[in-house]
């Protein structure tokens, strides 16, 4: 005989642990948008031999892998993008 309550509890635990590892759709969307901006900044910096846009562009392309909160991801992306343009 199979204990259905134990099976459901075990499956719910697996689903909960998988959800905690996943990123939300908003976080993925924000990461993609800022990664595209980072790619453009990287290409611009490489074409014009400017180190600052290259480094900030690389940071914009990579940071999305390490930030899982959508609001924090948006904040980091906006700050890095602003750093490309403003303090020169």
FENJOMO-V771026 format. One line per field, one symbol per residue. phi: phi as a letter, one per 30 degrees, with the letter a starting at -180 (. if undefined). Layout:
phi: ???
This chain:
phi: .cddddddddddddddddddddcddddddddddddddddddddddddchcdedddddddddcdddccccdddddddddddddddcddc
